[in-house]
Amino acid sequence: MEATPSNPHSRTRARRWLFAAGLLPIALGGFAALSASDSGRLDLPEQQDVALVNDKPVSLERFNRLLTFTTSRSATKDGRVPDADALLLKNALVQKLIDEAVTDAAAKDAGIEVSEKDIDVALDAFAQSFPSTDAFKQYVENTPDGTSTAVRSDIRQRLLRERLAKYEAVPVSGEEVKRYYEEHPELFHQPKRVNASEVLVLPGKDSYSKAKELLEKVRQGSIAFADAARQSSDGSTRALGGARVDLTEATMDSAVWKALLARKPGELTDVIETKEGYCFYLVQDVLPELDRKLEDAAPEIQAQLARLYATTRLEGLLPQLRSKAVIKNTFADRYAALLADLLKPGAPASQVSFSLSSTSSAPQPVPAGPAASTSSQSSRPRP
């Protein structure tokens, strides 16, 4: 998408969703033009095909429409966009259209479709990410066609890619579940734990009396526990209001542990003498011992690994689809020398990143791929 809500709060919130769904706007750089002359302007529409995917040209009309919309909002006072900016913008748009084409082709081969109802549901969720109906309406009005068509198109692409990523999914095996269970014992086996806040007074003259006095003030409500900890505690978590988490029998003084277990959440202990000094606690939470058997945890682990694998496949999907398609990037061929200069390491222009629905890094010319081949199952990522 090429527009954002004008409200700064709605813009921030929308961008988070846009990033996840692949609908970020195009951001233009502000570096100098490649050419000082007005001849051969690079911000004008292209007259020839910009790319072919499996011998089919991507839509030149759509390319020029997106280009015109974006440049109209990015032009300088003289009505033009610097050549370097324009060239990188065009290159990013070509990549976007190539990625859409390879996605459509792969979905067709796999018999994967996205219904209008599916898009309606996703569009609804997108609209809900805006702070108000007016903010979403303004966003839509700022898209190239002024309607939800462009938004729906990008949502359709995202849904197709998610389904393609699941298409070749192999069920998570029992061996993978067992390995995850054994490699992450802390998730399934935990001793009884207590979360509590502490006030500690180091040993010294009248230290017991001081701790007792602080405890009475907290009990009477004349000072909040956290304030008492910040102002008067000598403990290591003083700055955190005395907060300590995951206290266990193995890590605590036996007298303190016994006192903690005797209290319910929200209750205070008495002053307890330890080798560190005199302390008292406010119990926040008592967590029972955790000892989950493999057979009990297996469904949860299986679902978690399935999500992890799906995310990994989705991240690697576009490069995989490009490699299986026959791509001829005629735009990159026409401007090969200029793009090479702009995108070479260290060049100022190479630091500009365009975020489009199909790109996640600085733009590079999309090379021609080999002849389409049968798909192969990607190797599993290790959890």
C-alpha positions as CSV (number, residue, x, y, z in Angstrom):
1,M,0.0,0.0,0.0
2,E,1.2,3.4,-0.8
3,A,-0.6,5.6,1.8
4,T,-0.9,5.8,5.6
5,P,-3.4,7.3,8.0
6,S,-2.7,10.9,8.8
7,N,-3.3,10.5,12.6
8,P,0.1,9.7,14.1
9,H,-1.3,7.2,16.6
10,S,-3.4,5.5,13.9
11,R,-0.4,5.5,11.6
12,T,1.8,3.7,14.2
13,R,-0.8,1.1,15.0
14,A,-1.6,0.5,11.3
15,R,2.1,0.1,10.4
16,R,2.4,-2.7,12.8
17,W,-0.3,-4.6,11.1
18,L,0.9,-3.6,7.7
19,F,4.4,-5.0,8.5
20,A,2.9,-8.3,9.5
21,A,0.6,-8.5,6.6
22,G,3.0,-7.2,4.0
23,L,1.2,-3.9,3.3
24,L,3.8,-1.3,4.2
25,P,3.9,1.9,2.2
26,I,6.8,2.8,-0.2
27,A,9.4,5.1,1.4
28,L,11.4,7.3,-0.9
29,G,15.0,8.4,-0.3
30,G,16.2,12.0,-0.7
31,F,19.6,11.7,-2.3
32,A,20.8,13.5,-5.4
33,A,19.7,12.6,-8.9
34,L,21.9,10.7,-11.2
35,S,21.5,13.1,-14.0
36,A,21.3,16.9,-13.9
37,S,19.6,17.2,-17.3
38,D,15.8,17.0,-17.9
39,S,16.3,14.6,-20.8
40,G,15.6,10.9,-20.2
41,R,13.7,11.5,-16.9
42,L,13.4,8.3,-14.9
43,D,10.3,9.2,-13.0
44,L,8.0,9.0,-16.0
45,P,5.9,5.9,-16.8
46,E,7.5,3.0,-18.6
47,Q,6.4,2.4,-22.2
48,Q,7.7,-1.2,-22.5
49,D,7.0,-4.4,-20.5
50,V,8.9,-4.4,-17.2
51,A,8.9,-8.1,-16.5
52,L,7.7,-11.5,-17.8
53,V,6.9,-14.4,-15.5
54,N,6.5,-17.8,-17.2
55,D,6.4,-15.9,-20.5
56,K,3.5,-13.8,-19.3
57,P,4.0,-10.0,-18.9
58,V,3.1,-8.4,-15.6
59,S,0.6,-5.6,-15.8
60,L,2.3,-2.5,-17.3
61,E,-0.8,-0.5,-16.6
62,R,-0.8,-1.4,-12.9
63,F,2.9,-0.7,-12.7
64,N,2.5,2.8,-14.1
65,R,-0.6,3.4,-12.0
66,L,1.3,2.6,-8.8
67,L,4.3,4.6,-10.0
68,T,2.2,7.7,-10.9
69,F,0.4,7.6,-7.5
70,T,3.7,7.4,-5.6
71,T,5.7,9.9,-7.5
72,S,2.8,12.4,-7.3
73,R,3.2,12.4,-3.6
74,S,7.0,12.5,-3.6
75,A,7.9,15.0,-6.3
76,T,10.0,18.0,-5.6
77,K,8.9,21.6,-6.3
78,D,9.8,21.3,-9.9
79,G,7.4,18.4,-10.3
80,R,9.9,15.6,-10.6
81,V,11.4,12.8,-8.5
82,P,15.3,12.6,-8.6
83,D,16.4,9.9,-11.0
84,A,18.1,7.7,-8.4
85,D,14.9,7.7,-6.2
86,A,12.7,7.0,-9.2
87,L,14.9,4.2,-10.5
88,L,14.9,2.4,-7.1
89,L,11.2,3.0,-6.7
90,K,10.5,1.4,-10.1
91,N,12.8,-1.5,-9.3
92,A,10.9,-2.1,-6.1
93,L,7.6,-2.0,-7.9
94,V,8.8,-4.5,-10.5
95,Q,9.7,-6.8,-7.7
96,K,6.3,-6.4,-6.1
97,L,4.6,-7.3,-9.4
98,I,6.9,-10.2,-10.0
99,D,6.2,-11.6,-6.6
100,E,2.5,-11.3,-7.1
101,A,2.8,-13.1,-10.4
102,V,4.8,-16.0,-9.1
103,T,2.4,-16.3,-6.1
104,D,-0.6,-16.4,-8.4
105,A,1.0,-19.0,-10.7
106,A,2.0,-21.2,-7.8
107,A,-1.5,-20.9,-6.2
108,K,-3.1,-21.9,-9.5
109,D,-0.9,-24.9,-9.9
110,A,-1.7,-26.0,-6.3
111,G,-5.4,-25.4,-6.7
112,I,-5.3,-22.8,-3.9
113,E,-7.9,-20.1,-3.9
114,V,-8.9,-17.2,-1.7
115,S,-12.6,-16.3,-1.5
116,E,-14.1,-12.9,-1.3
117,K,-15.4,-13.9,2.1
118,D,-11.8,-14.7,3.3
119,I,-10.7,-11.3,2.2
120,D,-13.7,-9.7,3.9
121,V,-12.7,-11.3,7.2
122,A,-9.1,-10.2,6.9
123,L,-10.1,-6.7,5.8
124,D,-12.4,-6.4,8.8
125,A,-9.5,-7.3,11.1
126,F,-7.3,-4.7,9.3
127,A,-10.0,-2.0,9.8
128,Q,-10.2,-2.9,13.5
129,S,-6.5,-2.0,13.9
130,F,-7.3,1.7,13.2
131,P,-8.5,3.9,16.1
132,S,-11.6,4.9,14.3
133,T,-13.8,4.2,11.3
134,D,-12.8,7.7,10.0
135,A,-9.1,6.9,10.2
136,F,-9.6,3.7,8.2
137,K,-11.8,5.5,5.7
138,Q,-9.1,8.2,5.2
139,Y,-6.5,5.4,4.7
140,V,-8.5,3.8,2.0
141,E,-9.2,7.1,0.3
142,N,-5.4,7.6,0.1
143,T,-4.8,4.4,-1.8
144,P,-4.2,4.6,-5.6
145,D,-7.8,4.0,-6.6
146,G,-9.4,5.6,-3.5
147,T,-11.3,2.4,-2.7
148,S,-10.6,-0.8,-0.8
149,T,-9.5,-2.5,-4.1
150,A,-5.8,-2.1,-3.5
151,V,-6.1,-3.2,0.1
152,R,-8.0,-6.3,-0.8
153,S,-5.5,-7.1,-3.5
154,D,-2.6,-7.1,-1.0
155,I,-4.6,-9.1,1.5
156,R,-5.4,-11.7,-1.1
157,Q,-1.6,-12.0,-1.9
158,R,-0.9,-12.5,1.8
159,L,-3.5,-15.1,2.3
160,L,-2.4,-17.0,-0.9
161,R,1.2,-17.1,0.5
162,E,0.1,-18.3,3.9
163,R,-1.8,-21.1,2.2
164,L,1.0,-22.0,-0.1
165,A,3.3,-22.2,2.9
166,K,1.0,-24.7,4.4
167,Y,0.4,-26.6,1.2
168,E,3.6,-28.7,1.4
169,A,3.5,-29.0,5.1
170,V,4.4,-32.4,6.5
171,P,2.8,-33.3,9.8
172,V,5.1,-32.9,12.9
173,S,6.5,-36.3,13.8
174,G,6.4,-37.9,17.2
175,E,10.2,-37.9,17.2
176,E,10.3,-34.1,16.7
177,V,7.8,-33.7,19.6
178,K,9.9,-35.9,21.8
179,R,13.1,-34.1,20.9
180,Y,11.5,-30.7,21.7
181,Y,10.2,-32.0,25.1
182,E,13.6,-33.3,26.1
183,E,15.5,-30.2,24.9
184,H,13.3,-27.8,26.9
185,P,12.8,-29.4,30.3
186,E,12.3,-26.0,31.9
187,L,9.0,-25.7,30.1
188,F,7.6,-28.9,31.5
189,H,9.3,-29.5,34.8
190,Q,9.4,-26.8,37.5
191,P,9.5,-26.9,41.3
192,K,7.0,-25.0,43.4
193,R,7.7,-21.3,42.9
194,V,6.7,-18.1,44.7
195,N,6.7,-14.6,43.3
196,A,7.1,-12.0,46.2
197,S,8.4,-8.6,47.0
198,E,11.1,-8.1,49.7
199,V,12.2,-5.5,52.1
200,L,15.6,-6.3,53.6
201,V,17.4,-4.5,56.4
202,L,21.1,-5.4,56.7
203,P,22.5,-6.4,60.2
204,G,23.4,-3.5,62.4
205,K,22.3,-1.5,65.4
206,D,18.5,-1.4,65.7
207,S,18.1,-3.2,62.3
208,Y,15.3,-5.5,63.7
209,S,13.4,-2.5,65.1
210,K,13.8,-0.7,61.8
211,A,12.4,-3.7,59.8
212,K,9.6,-4.1,62.3
213,E,8.7,-0.5,62.1
214,L,8.6,-0.6,58.3
215,L,6.4,-3.7,58.3
216,E,3.9,-2.0,60.7
217,K,3.7,1.1,58.4
218,V,3.0,-1.2,55.4
219,R,0.4,-3.1,57.4
220,Q,-1.3,0.1,58.5
221,G,-1.3,1.4,54.9
222,S,0.7,4.5,55.7
223,I,3.2,3.5,53.0
224,A,2.9,1.2,50.0
225,F,5.1,-1.9,50.1
226,A,6.9,-0.9,46.9
227,D,7.6,2.6,48.2
228,A,9.0,1.1,51.5
229,A,11.3,-1.2,49.4
230,R,12.5,1.7,47.2
231,Q,13.1,4.0,50.1
232,S,14.4,1.8,52.8
233,S,15.3,-1.7,51.6
234,D,18.9,-2.8,51.3
235,G,18.0,-5.7,49.0
236,S,19.2,-6.1,45.4
237,T,15.8,-5.5,44.0
238,R,15.2,-2.2,45.8
239,A,14.9,-0.3,42.6
240,L,12.1,-2.7,41.5
241,G,10.1,-2.1,44.6
242,G,11.5,-5.3,46.1
243,A,10.1,-7.6,43.4
244,R,11.5,-11.1,43.2
245,V,10.3,-13.9,41.0
246,D,10.6,-17.7,40.8
247,L,11.7,-18.1,44.3
248,T,12.2,-21.8,45.1
249,E,13.0,-24.0,48.1
250,A,16.5,-24.6,46.8
251,T,17.3,-20.9,46.5
252,M,15.7,-19.5,49.7
253,D,16.6,-19.6,53.4
254,S,14.5,-22.4,54.9
255,A,12.7,-20.0,57.4
256,V,11.8,-17.6,54.6
257,W,10.5,-20.4,52.4
258,K,8.4,-21.8,55.2
259,A,6.9,-18.3,55.8
260,L,6.2,-17.7,52.1
261,L,4.3,-21.0,51.8
262,A,2.2,-20.2,54.9
263,R,0.9,-17.0,53.2
264,K,-1.6,-16.5,50.4
265,P,-1.2,-14.0,47.6
266,G,-1.6,-10.5,49.0
267,E,-0.5,-11.4,52.5
268,L,2.6,-10.2,54.4
269,T,5.0,-12.3,56.3
270,D,6.4,-11.3,59.7
271,V,10.0,-10.0,60.1
272,I,12.3,-13.0,59.5
273,E,15.9,-13.2,60.6
274,T,18.4,-14.5,58.0
275,K,22.1,-14.5,57.5
276,E,21.6,-11.4,55.2
277,G,19.7,-9.5,57.8
278,Y,16.1,-8.9,58.7
279,C,13.5,-9.1,56.0
280,F,9.8,-9.4,55.4
281,Y,7.8,-10.3,52.2
282,L,4.6,-9.5,50.4
283,V,3.5,-12.7,48.6
284,Q,2.4,-12.0,45.0
285,D,1.8,-15.4,43.6
286,V,2.3,-19.1,44.4
287,L,3.0,-21.3,41.4
288,P,2.4,-25.0,41.9
289,E,5.0,-27.6,40.9
290,L,5.0,-28.4,37.2
291,D,5.6,-31.9,36.0
292,R,4.0,-32.5,32.7
293,K,4.4,-35.9,31.0
294,L,5.3,-36.1,27.4
295,E,1.9,-37.6,26.4
296,D,0.1,-34.6,28.1
297,A,2.3,-32.0,26.5
298,A,2.5,-33.6,23.0
299,P,-0.6,-31.9,21.5
300,E,0.6,-28.4,22.6
301,I,4.2,-29.1,21.4
302,Q,2.9,-30.4,18.1
303,A,0.8,-27.2,17.5
304,Q,3.7,-25.0,18.5
305,L,6.1,-26.7,16.1
306,A,3.6,-26.6,13.3
307,R,3.3,-22.8,13.7
308,L,7.1,-22.5,13.8
309,Y,7.5,-24.5,10.7
310,A,4.7,-22.6,8.9
311,T,6.4,-19.3,9.8
312,T,9.7,-20.5,8.5
313,R,8.2,-21.7,5.3
314,L,6.4,-18.4,4.8
315,E,9.6,-16.4,5.3
316,G,11.4,-18.5,2.6
317,L,8.4,-18.9,0.3
318,L,9.0,-16.0,-2.2
319,P,12.7,-16.9,-2.9
320,Q,11.5,-20.5,-3.5
321,L,8.7,-19.5,-5.8
322,R,11.0,-17.2,-7.8
323,S,13.5,-20.0,-8.2
324,K,10.8,-22.2,-9.7
325,A,9.5,-19.6,-12.2
326,V,10.9,-18.4,-15.4
327,I,11.4,-14.7,-14.7
328,K,12.7,-12.2,-17.2
329,N,13.2,-8.8,-15.6
330,T,13.2,-6.6,-18.6
331,F,13.3,-3.4,-16.5
332,A,16.5,-4.6,-14.7
333,D,18.0,-5.5,-18.1
334,R,17.2,-2.0,-19.5
335,Y,18.7,-0.2,-16.6
336,A,21.4,-2.7,-15.6
337,A,24.3,-0.3,-15.5
338,L,22.5,2.3,-13.4
339,L,21.1,-0.3,-11.0
340,A,24.5,-1.8,-10.6
341,D,25.9,1.6,-9.5
342,L,23.0,2.3,-7.2
343,L,22.9,-1.0,-5.5
344,K,26.6,-1.7,-5.2
345,P,27.9,-2.0,-1.5
346,G,28.7,1.4,-0.1
347,A,26.8,3.5,-2.6
348,P,24.5,6.1,-0.9
349,A,21.5,4.9,-2.8
350,S,22.0,1.3,-1.8
351,Q,21.2,2.3,1.8
352,V,17.6,3.2,0.8
353,S,15.1,0.5,1.6
354,F,11.7,0.2,0.0
355,S,9.1,-1.8,1.9
356,L,6.5,-3.4,-0.3
357,S,4.1,-6.2,0.2
358,S,6.6,-8.6,-1.4
359,T,9.9,-7.3,-0.3
360,S,11.6,-7.4,3.1
361,S,15.0,-6.0,2.4
362,A,16.7,-3.4,0.2
363,P,15.7,-3.8,-3.4
364,Q,17.8,-5.8,-5.8
365,P,17.1,-6.7,-9.5
366,V,15.2,-10.0,-9.7
367,P,17.3,-12.3,-11.9
368,A,15.8,-14.7,-14.4
369,G,15.1,-18.0,-12.7
370,P,15.6,-21.5,-14.1
371,A,12.8,-23.5,-15.8
372,A,10.0,-24.3,-13.5
373,S,10.6,-27.6,-11.6
374,T,8.6,-29.8,-9.3
375,S,8.5,-28.7,-5.7
376,S,10.6,-30.3,-3.0
377,Q,10.0,-30.3,0.7
378,S,12.2,-27.8,2.6
379,S,14.2,-29.2,5.4
380,R,12.9,-28.6,8.9
381,P,14.2,-25.8,11.0
382,R,15.4,-26.9,14.4
383,P,13.1,-25.5,17.2
